[in-house]
Amino acid sequence: MADSALRGLEPENMTGEVTLREAITRLGKAMDALEDAVGAHMERDQDYVEAEAEVQRMNADRARLAQELDNSEARTERLQEVNREVSRRLVTAMETIRAVLDR
């Protein structure tokens, strides 16, 4: 009688076992999908960090280049002033030479 009672439970037990296997399989697939999603998210975060670092480097380069440009513009202004002074002195020297030659 015990055997017949157990036999009656076997199909039900098999169905439960199949359902449990299916649930475990689905859980495994869900875990794999979650791991993939987390991995993709971490890659995006790393890309963001790298992009942010590149922006920081570009900003530093921009600041350095702006400073170099300012320095070059200041030097150009000084050279123009010196050029005007040299030109004025040359004109004065030429006028002095003419005056001496005209005597």
C-alpha positions as CSV (number, residue, x, y, z in Angstrom):
1,M,0.0,0.0,0.0
2,A,2.9,2.3,0.7
3,D,4.2,1.6,-2.8
4,S,1.0,2.5,-4.4
5,A,0.8,5.7,-2.4
6,L,4.3,6.6,-3.5
7,R,3.6,5.7,-7.0
8,G,0.6,8.0,-7.0
9,L,2.9,10.9,-5.9
10,E,5.6,10.2,-8.5
11,P,4.0,12.0,-11.4
12,E,3.2,14.9,-9.2
13,N,6.7,14.9,-7.8
14,M,8.1,14.7,-11.4
15,T,6.1,17.7,-12.4
16,G,7.3,19.6,-9.3
17,E,10.9,18.5,-10.2
18,V,10.5,19.7,-13.8
19,T,9.0,23.0,-12.6
20,L,11.9,23.4,-10.1
21,R,14.4,22.6,-12.8
22,E,12.8,25.2,-15.1
23,A,12.8,27.7,-12.3
24,I,16.5,27.1,-11.6
25,T,17.2,27.4,-15.3
26,R,15.3,30.6,-15.6
27,L,17.1,31.9,-12.4
28,G,20.4,31.0,-14.0
29,K,19.5,32.8,-17.2
30,A,18.3,35.8,-15.2
31,M,21.6,35.9,-13.2
32,D,23.6,35.7,-16.4
33,A,21.6,38.6,-17.9
34,L,22.1,40.6,-14.6
35,E,25.8,39.9,-14.7
36,D,25.9,41.0,-18.4
37,A,24.0,44.2,-17.5
38,V,26.3,45.0,-14.6
39,G,29.3,44.4,-16.8
40,A,28.0,46.7,-19.5
41,H,27.2,49.3,-16.9
42,M,30.7,49.1,-15.4
43,E,32.1,49.5,-18.9
44,R,30.0,52.6,-19.5
45,D,31.1,54.0,-16.1
46,Q,34.8,53.3,-17.1
47,D,34.2,55.0,-20.5
48,Y,32.7,58.0,-18.6
49,V,35.7,58.2,-16.2
50,E,38.1,58.1,-19.2
51,A,36.1,60.7,-21.1
52,E,36.1,62.9,-18.0
53,A,39.9,62.5,-17.6
54,E,40.3,63.5,-21.3
55,V,38.1,66.6,-20.8
56,Q,40.3,67.5,-17.8
57,R,43.5,67.1,-19.9
58,M,41.9,69.2,-22.7
59,N,41.0,71.9,-20.3
60,A,44.5,72.0,-18.9
61,D,45.9,72.2,-22.4
62,R,43.5,74.9,-23.3
63,A,44.5,76.9,-20.2
64,R,48.2,76.4,-21.1
65,L,47.7,77.4,-24.7
66,A,45.7,80.5,-23.6
67,Q,48.5,81.5,-21.4
68,E,51.1,81.0,-24.2
69,L,48.9,83.1,-26.5
70,D,48.7,85.9,-24.0
71,N,52.4,85.8,-23.5
72,S,53.0,85.8,-27.3
73,E,50.6,88.8,-27.7
74,A,52.4,90.7,-25.0
75,R,55.8,89.9,-26.6
76,T,54.4,91.1,-30.0
77,E,53.3,94.4,-28.5
78,R,56.7,94.9,-26.9
79,L,58.5,94.1,-30.2
80,Q,56.2,96.6,-32.0
81,E,57.1,99.3,-29.4
82,V,60.8,98.5,-29.8
83,N,60.4,98.6,-33.6
84,R,58.7,102.0,-33.4
85,E,61.5,103.3,-31.2
86,V,64.2,101.9,-33.5
87,S,62.4,103.5,-36.5
88,R,62.2,106.8,-34.7
89,R,65.9,106.7,-33.8
90,L,66.8,105.8,-37.4
91,V,64.8,108.8,-38.7
92,T,66.6,111.0,-36.2
93,A,70.0,109.6,-37.2
94,M,69.3,110.1,-40.9
95,E,68.2,113.7,-40.3
96,T,71.3,114.3,-38.3
97,I,73.5,112.9,-41.1
98,R,71.7,115.0,-43.7
99,A,72.2,118.1,-41.5
100,V,75.9,117.3,-41.2
101,L,76.2,116.7,-45.0
102,D,74.3,119.8,-45.8
103,R,76.8,122.1,-43.9
